[in-house]
Amino acid sequence: MAQPRPRHEEENFLIVGNRSWFHACIDLLFTLFFWGYSLLVVIFFLSATFGFNNSLTRIVNASFNTINSDIRNLVILGLAIFIVFYVILSMNRLYNKKGSAT
């Protein structure tokens, strides 16, 4: 039988990296850019879905030659696909639970 090791010999799993401040600033800038982009996309989809016409929806709709009802249909289609997959996976979970109980 193996003997337990003393606590003072535990390995340290904390990873310490030595990054320069330049790389940290570049990482911060990319992170802020993509968070901002994600926020704009969410605002666009929400405003187009609920029919709010602001400058963002007008610019994006003009760029992609769409209207708010196209975006609304896309959101409804995505929601319907999500619900279908959710129901199928829930039924599969129930089937697997009943199959393993016997």
BELHUPE-V749496 format. One line per field, one symbol per residue. phi: phi as a letter, one per 30 degrees, with the letter a starting at -180 (. if undefined). psi: psi as a letter, one per 40 degrees, with the letter a starting at -180 (. if undefined). burial: # if it has 9 or more other C-alpha atoms within 8 Angstrom, else .. A space follows every 10 residues. Layout:
# BELHUPE-V749496
phi = ???
psi = ???
burial = ???
This chain:
# BELHUPE-V749496
phi = .dddddddcd dccdcccccd dddddddddd dddddddddd dddddddddc idccdddddd dddchbbddd dddddddddd dddddddddd dddddddddd dd
psi = hiiiiideei ihehhhigii dddddddddd dddddddddd ddddddddde ehhadddddd dddefiiddd dddddddddd dddddddddd ddddddddde d.
burial = .......... .......... ...#...... .......... ...##.###. ..#...##.. #....#.#.. ##..#..... .......... .......... ..
